[in-house]
Amino acid sequence: MLPVAQCRLMRDLGLQGVVRGRPVKTTASDKAAPCPLDHVNRQFKATRPNVLWLSDFTYVATWTGFVCVAFVIDA
């Protein structure tokens, strides 16, 4: 069976695969902290270089723990 078809069939049947080990919490968010303002109003088009920079970061699981990976691009 194709992995893509398997995922779709499991989703349609409401099934999930077994996750081994305990879940790891990578973020301790502060619910009282204010949400940052949206300075670009969801318009991610820049008129020229070096005007709008976008960034994101994510955690990647490794054999020894987690690493934080950051991405920064000039839109």
PyMOL commands that set and color helices and strands:
alter all, ss='L'
color gray80, all
select helices_A, chain A and resi 3-12
alter helices_A, ss='H'
color red, helices_A
select strands_A, chain A and resi 53-62+65-74
alter strands_A, ss='S'
color yellow, strands_A
deselect
rebuild
show_as cartoon
